[in-house]
């Protein structure tokens, strides 16, 4: 997947400025695609040049003018073609895993601290994703009711995946930090 598809997908929900798109990415799209604001602005410019999004200038009296972007018919066609292509398998690329792999050779104290930091970050993300799920679901109390009849289900489903990932990540970080701490304690007793 290219960043272009993630940007087009985010713009399906409405017309956004680059700033609003970055905020939307932080909340919803970041579960499955990371991009810096500069990358988003550059991608919007490319997509507009290719005719996949259209932008319009909004004049503001008390603030600088802004541009709002929306997906064009060509952009929707691009997303449809993308949705029909076979998905590539996902993989993990995480520097913390390299540190865990060598922890018994280089020391565990720093790695334990980093695992605990990641666990805290995962807890915060779990809370954020839970709030986002409630917001997306609205007044519908039953998750199954929303899943069967909700108007816009895609963002909800990707948010569920993000939540499951963060919950598993939290569990793993705490478990590995505990194992390394116990090993560290056992070595100190010898």
GIVENVEN-V993753 format. One record per residue. N is the residue number from 1. RES is the residue in one small letter. PHI is phi in degrees with one decimal (NA if undefined). Layout:
# GIVENVEN-V993753
[[N:RES:PHI] [N:RES:PHI]]
This chain:
# GIVENVEN-V993753
[[1:x:NA] [2:x:-100.1] [3:x:-55.9] [4:x:-54.8] [5:x:-70.2] [6:x:-65.0] [7:x:-66.5] [8:x:-59.7] [9:x:-62.4] [10:x:-65.6] [11:x:-76.3] [12:x:-64.3] [13:x:-82.9] [14:x:155.7] [15:x:-94.4] [16:x:-129.2] [17:x:-79.9] [18:x:-59.7] [19:x:-62.7] [20:x:-64.3] [21:x:-62.8] [22:x:-60.8] [23:x:-65.5] [24:x:-61.6] [25:x:-62.9] [26:x:-57.0] [27:x:-86.9] [28:x:-104.2] [29:x:-77.0] [30:x:-61.0] [31:x:-62.4] [32:x:-134.5] [33:x:-152.6] [34:x:-99.5] [35:x:-150.3] [36:x:-80.5] [37:x:-53.7] [38:x:-60.9] [39:x:-65.5] [40:x:-66.0] [41:x:-61.5] [42:x:-64.0] [43:x:-67.7] [44:x:-59.4] [45:x:-62.5] [46:x:-63.6] [47:x:-62.8] [48:x:-67.8] [49:x:-61.0] [50:x:-84.4] [51:x:80.6] [52:x:-87.3] [53:x:-133.2] [54:x:-120.4] [55:x:-119.9] [56:x:-136.8] [57:x:-83.9] [58:x:-116.1] [59:x:-84.0] [60:x:-123.2] [61:x:-76.9] [62:x:-97.2] [63:x:-133.0] [64:x:-63.6] [65:x:-61.2] [66:x:-135.2] [67:x:-110.7] [68:x:-110.6] [69:x:-119.8] [70:x:-141.8] [71:x:-76.0] [72:x:-91.4] [73:x:-60.2] [74:x:-64.5] [75:x:-65.7] [76:x:-63.3] [77:x:-62.6] [78:x:-60.8] [79:x:-65.5] [80:x:-62.0] [81:x:-63.3] [82:x:-62.0] [83:x:-63.7] [84:x:-84.6] [85:x:-78.8] [86:x:-65.3] [87:x:-78.4] [88:x:-80.9] [89:x:-63.0] [90:x:-84.3] [91:x:-148.0] [92:x:-101.5] [93:x:-133.5] [94:x:-145.0] [95:x:-63.5] [96:x:-64.3] [97:x:-66.2] [98:x:-64.2] [99:x:-64.5] [100:x:-65.4] [101:x:-60.8] [102:x:-103.1] [103:x:-57.7] [104:x:-74.0] [105:x:-104.6] [106:x:-119.9] [107:x:108.0] [108:x:-108.1] [109:x:-56.8] [110:x:-65.4] [111:x:-65.7] [112:x:-59.5] [113:x:-59.9] [114:x:-68.6] [115:x:-63.7] [116:x:-67.1] [117:x:-63.3] [118:x:-63.5] [119:x:-62.4] [120:x:-63.1] [121:x:-64.2] [122:x:-65.1] [123:x:-59.7] [124:x:-64.1] [125:x:-67.7] [126:x:-60.4] [127:x:-64.1] [128:x:-62.3] [129:x:-67.1] [130:x:-60.9] [131:x:-65.4] [132:x:-65.2] [133:x:-61.0] [134:x:-63.5] [135:x:-65.3] [136:x:-64.6] [137:x:-75.7] [138:x:66.6] [139:x:-77.6] [140:x:-74.4] [141:x:-76.6] [142:x:-84.8] [143:x:-58.6] [144:x:-63.7] [145:x:-63.1] [146:x:-65.1] [147:x:-62.2] [148:x:-85.7] [149:x:-128.7] [150:x:-61.8] [151:x:-69.8] [152:x:-125.8] [153:x:-93.1] [154:x:-54.5] [155:x:-60.5] [156:x:-65.8] [157:x:-66.0] [158:x:-69.2] [159:x:-67.6] [160:x:-60.2] [161:x:-65.8] [162:x:-61.3] [163:x:-63.7] [164:x:-61.5] [165:x:-60.7] [166:x:-65.2] [167:x:-64.4] [168:x:-67.5] [169:x:-63.4] [170:x:-59.7] [171:x:-59.2] [172:x:-64.2] [173:x:-59.2] [174:x:-65.8] [175:x:-64.5] [176:x:-67.7] [177:x:-60.5] [178:x:-64.1] [179:x:-62.7] [180:x:-64.5] [181:x:-64.1] [182:x:-66.2] [183:x:-63.6] [184:x:-62.1] [185:x:-65.7] [186:x:-63.2] [187:x:-66.8] [188:x:-68.2] [189:x:-76.0] [190:x:-75.0]]
